[in-house]
Amino acid sequence: MPSPRYIFIVGGVMSGIGKGIATASVARILKSKGFNATCVKIDPYLNVDAGTMNPIEHGEVFVTEDGMECDQDIGNYERFLGENIYAMNYMTSGSVYLSVIERERALKYEGKCVEIVPHIPEEVISRLSKVAKKTKADFILVEIGGTVGEYQNLLFLEAARMMHLKDPKNIMFVLVSYLPIPKKIGEMKTKPTQYAVRSLNSAGIQPDFIIARSEAPLDEPRKRKLSIFCNVHAEDVISAPDIDNIYQAPVNFEKDKLGDKILKKFEIRRREKDLVEWSKMLRRALFSRREVKIGIVGKYFGTGKFTLSDSYISVIEAIKHAAWHFSRKPRIFWLEAEAYEKNPRKIKEELSELDGIIVPGGFGNRGIEGKIKAIEFARKNKKPYLGLCYGMQLAVVEFARHVAGMNGAHTTEANPKTKYPVIDIMAEQKEKIFTKNMGATMRLGAYACRLKEKTLAFKAYGIKTIHERHRHRYEFNSALQNVLESKGLMISGVNPESGLVEIIELKDHPFFVGSQFHPEFKSRPLSPHPLFREFIKAAISKKKSKR
Ligand code: GLN
């Protein structure tokens, strides 16, 4: 295929209807038909990246291999495609404006008047063509954040329109819209979608497909109505009813033959391939009945407008992938760390029943002693434990205090004056915090880690050097490494250049592992992450031995 095809995905009527999942699913379908596909996300806000946004407000911050802090949609693209997505595949209004303004300041526009149109859309187009060149993808799916009709994403629609004008055969538009079924009326309504198409039309864009999200499947009369009023063929209106499991979406779209219809419109012959592996995974996900119970100990009060599942999406998905791998149904328990500080009895009550415990990433003081208590419980009661970033750091604190006799040991993030700073600020981070230089300044993205043989970690990965993604400012204090090791803490992996401790574990425990990195970012439904896989495996066998 000579030139790449671009498929722009835009949202109509309201947000939160699964535009990201739709984008990722179309990419998966095209990949399963033997093509290379990649996804790009454009977010309309002015933040340059998602790193400075509160996860409670915005949902989880996802980190790419090359260290970009971005929206959780990128995580979905990676999970659905089973491939890494890089920083260049993500842009925000802020990052686009910043490039244009920086270029203007550097006299790169040669004295011209720099204007919002065409210079902003031109920057967007040039970024998209860089993605095309770099990835050599046959299909580039571009998800435009927000909803059509709002002021914020107009310039991105303008970029898409300009591309279409130049090369109409290689550009396609998909509108993901919502059809409400008001309770009192009891009937699916198409009018809001009609308006969404009108406003897309007024931006000079005609959708080729409408993915019709609703509580129920779309019937023929409604397809015909949308066809007439929205100027789209009835067969190009794809029914997308609510689903229990996001990974069902590609299979559902294929029921309406969306993949073949896209290829036909682009006049590309299909290659024989399908969703066999994907469907097998999905069957295990949908039909496994035996449970594995995992508790996530965090701080959850005041989760604002976002739900827990948004703030911890990669952790949840990683648990699911690993559980499904063993044909288990994961049951996740949200456990409030602060409650353990006020009422220590709760720890035993809540944690005894679980098959495994996770302390996920986090920042700051709130709930920290409760998390440490939960870790102590997991260590003493031989409950499988997986610590992710903060969860690793606090496992070191717990070990130092209660096994190594370092009374009052802490991370300097919580107590800068501790006598035993087992976790301390990274040297290069000190200055950044002092000067409040907070944007994209953590230790971010993938770093190498060399594993020690005969450790749980090495057994899980089966290779010596791994690359995992990071997002932190504090680290294991190497000055105290020898003492801790002499008391039995195992350092199972370090960074080969800096010697930074990346994984710790405990002997004489079925599974107690903490990683300074975030393994959850690299778990995919078709290839669960090794650490999550071994953690769930231990949780299951612990369950068996209980009987
Ligand atoms: N707050 C810790 C640090 O900055 C852990 C960060 C995290 O869990 N992502 O090092």
Boltz pocket constraint, residues with backbone or C-beta under 6 A from the ligand:
constraints:
  - pocket:
      binder: B
      contacts: [[A, 360], [A, 361], [A, 362], [A, 363], [A, 364], [A, 388], [A, 389], [A, 390], [A, 391], [A, 413], [A, 471], [A, 472], [A, 473], [A, 474], [A, 475]]
      max_distance: 6.0
